[in-house]
Amino acid sequence: WLWSIHRHKATLSAAPNFAYELCLKNIRDDDIRGLDLSSLRMLVSGAEPVSPSTIERFTRRFEKYGFRPEAMAPVYGLAESSVGLAFPPVGRLPIVDRVEREAISREGVARPVKKKDAASVEFVACGRPLPGHQIRIIDQSSWELPERREGRLQFKGPSATKGYFRDEEKTRALFDGEWLESGDLGYIAGGDVFITGRTKDIIIRAGRNIYPHELEEFVGNIEGVRKGCVAAFASSDPGTGTERLIILAETRIEDTEHLDALRNRISVAATDLLELPPDEVVLV
């Protein structure tokens, strides 16, 4: 991929977040000696949650090969809008919004903070609606929310679908008047859209929202866990009336003692991040 950009002097290319992680993990300096990425005007990251850490590390690693930080472009789109819906201006550095974890998870308020620690969480700006398109954030009563309030993301525009082929039930659920449901949660700040998660993926535990993709990335960085092979999900608990937090992680470790130690490290790390322990850690 990178050598193709080099050979053809490509100015635009795109990949999901995991592709950038693969580049960081698998490409050795000897493999790309002489590589030149300076032709790129925009390198798009989308199709799945964009990690602030990934774009920062990719930029730092490949800057010496001509990659310009302002070429990195986190975007937002979905099939129901013919893929593209929001893009940042060409040549703008990526924007990462650091907000108070407690405020966003309990109140749905994206309150900015300066300090990067366990009490904060970061989201990447995915740009602004393409010309002729609109995005709004609404609450559970379909009232439009102001800036920095998390809610359901809806959209409309000339690229929006008319519905699902031969599926009237799903089509009815897709539309809210003239607006379409994205299935995503997010907020708007400074004109940019920030995606916080999928509506169906959010885990609600002890009155707060837990964002699985953030926890999965965090656990994936623990030694012994296969990066990109972690799933955090909820399992309803009728006894308590809340959801149990389950972390499933792949590992190549087979020794029982080492597996127990890894399970404990994951539990401690998750507790440090969320201030809530997982109910179960499963290693496969």
Buried (B, 14 or more C-beta within 10 A) or exposed (E): EBEEBBEEEBEBBBBBBBBBBBBBEEBEEEEBEEBBBEBBBBBBBBBEBBBBBBBBBBBEBBEEBBBBBBBBBBBBBBEBBBEBBBBBEEEBEBBBBBBBBBBBBEBBBBEEBEEEEEEBBBBBBBBBBBEEBBBBBBEEEEEEBEEBBBBBBBBBBEBBBEBBEEEEEEBEEBBEEEBBBBBBBBBBBEEBBBBBBBEEBBBEBBEBBBBBBBBBBBBBEBEBBEBBBBBBBBEEEEEEEBBBBBBBBBBEBEEEEEBEEBBEBBBEBBEEBBBBEBBEBEBE
